[in-house]
Amino acid sequence: MKELREITAKHPWNLMTTSADKGQFLNILLKLINAKNIMEIGVFTGYSLLDTTMALPDDGKIPAMDINRENYEIGLPIIEKVGLAHKIDFKEGSALSVLDQIIEDNGLVVAPLDEPLRKYVGYYRNFVMELNKALTADPRIKIYQLPIGDGITLCRRIS
Ligand SMILES: C[S@@+](CC[C@H](N)C(=O)[O-])C[C@H]1O[C@@H](n2cnc3c(N)ncnc32)[C@H](O)[C@@H]1O
């Protein structure tokens, strides 16, 4: 693809941190679960963003965030060329403050949720750690960690 050749000639350092096969695997996982809304934290030049966005239906949405817009803009022409840019809402900034803003803009007050959800979602700053602890302690859940991209944790309920 001419655009890709031009971009890689202009930026002779590594533009992808997720390999093509890992990206395709991500894409398949998202299709398997019929994902409609996903979030990309840490976009870099957008390679994994391209893979994940491709897996979404046309009305799917992906808030994407990175502290550096310049790198995102390196890959953006490719995302535009394949007609996927409309699904992406890129915000420049540190993920925590961008997430704070998304929550505020959408009036997402999560406090009224029931206790387990409040634990996982309400205190979203500690979300990953709390979720991992709860999943590890739950004998019904099997956890698989895969060295795909920046790392993927798959959780499956077995009973
Ligand atoms: C390994 S790269 C992501 C690669 C990308 N997901 C891919 O596979 O193509 C990590 C990215 O996270 C971004 N980043 C680091 N700290 C961040 C933060 N606090 N909030 C948002 N993005 C951050 C960096 O600027 C960098 O672009």
The ligand as a MOL file (V3000), in Angstrom:
LIG
                    3D

  0  0  0     0  0            999 V3000
M  V30 BEGIN CTAB
M  V30 COUNTS 27 29 0 0 0
M  V30 BEGIN ATOM
M  V30 1 C 3.0920 -0.0890 23.9460 0
M  V30 2 S 2.3230 1.3970 23.3730 0 CHG=1
M  V30 3 C 0.7310 0.8830 22.8380 0
M  V30 4 C 0.7560 0.1330 21.5710 0
M  V30 5 C -0.5700 -0.1080 20.9090 0
M  V30 6 N -1.6170 -0.5460 21.8120 0
M  V30 7 C -0.3480 -1.1580 19.8210 0
M  V30 8 O -0.3510 -2.3480 20.1700 0
M  V30 9 O -0.1380 -0.7890 18.6660 0 CHG=-1
M  V30 10 C 1.8950 2.2340 24.8890 0
M  V30 11 C 1.2380 3.5800 24.6570 0
M  V30 12 O 0.6890 4.0070 25.9080 0
M  V30 13 C 0.7760 5.4090 25.9670 0
M  V30 14 N 0.6490 5.8150 27.3740 0
M  V30 15 C 1.5600 5.7060 28.3580 0
M  V30 16 N 1.0730 6.1750 29.5230 0
M  V30 17 C -0.2090 6.5790 29.2710 0
M  V30 18 C -1.2320 7.1410 30.0620 0
M  V30 19 N -1.0620 7.3970 31.3590 0
M  V30 20 N -2.4170 7.4400 29.4920 0
M  V30 21 C -2.6130 7.1830 28.1640 0
M  V30 22 N -1.6730 6.6430 27.3670 0
M  V30 23 C -0.4930 6.3440 27.9070 0
M  V30 24 C 2.1200 5.7150 25.3340 0
M  V30 25 O 2.1790 7.0530 24.8550 0
M  V30 26 C 2.1960 4.6650 24.2210 0
M  V30 27 O 1.7670 5.2120 22.9910 0
M  V30 END ATOM
M  V30 BEGIN BOND
M  V30 1 1 1 2
M  V30 2 1 2 3
M  V30 3 1 2 10
M  V30 4 1 3 4
M  V30 5 1 4 5
M  V30 6 1 5 6
M  V30 7 1 5 7
M  V30 8 2 7 8
M  V30 9 1 7 9
M  V30 10 1 10 11
M  V30 11 1 11 12
M  V30 12 1 11 26
M  V30 13 1 12 13
M  V30 14 1 13 14
M  V30 15 1 13 24
M  V30 16 1 14 15
M  V30 17 1 14 23
M  V30 18 2 15 16
M  V30 19 1 16 17
M  V30 20 1 17 18
M  V30 21 2 17 23
M  V30 22 1 18 19
M  V30 23 2 18 20
M  V30 24 1 20 21
M  V30 25 2 21 22
M  V30 26 1 22 23
M  V30 27 1 24 25
M  V30 28 1 24 26
M  V30 29 1 26 27
M  V30 END BOND
M  V30 END CTAB
M  END
